[in-house]
Amino acid sequence: MILYIVKKVEIYCKVRTITSDSGAEMPPAVKIVQKKVMDEFTLHADEDFHIRCISHVNIRAVMDAKKII
């Protein structure tokens, strides 16, 4: 879906990162998108291509802290 939208609105030369929640399924999914972006659009995607949403990270930290309080 991400690649479809990137192609449709022709912003592939502007994609630098993908921000997502911290779900376990996200890193492998973003790796697939990263490879396809690099292959299809000949863009260089750095190791920092995937950024985890800080709000989701904070929520997980609070939930974990509540378990030990």
Long-range contacts (C-beta under 8 A, 24 or more apart in sequence): 2-33, 3-33, 3-36, 3-37, 3-40, 6-37, 12-37, 12-40, 12-41, 12-43, 13-41, 13-43, 15-43, 16-49, 17-48, 17-49, 17-50, 17-51, 18-49, 18-50, 18-51, 19-51, 19-52, 19-53, 20-50, 20-51, 20-52, 20-53, 21-52, 21-53, 21-56, 22-52, 22-53, 22-56, 22-57, 22-60, 26-50, 26-52
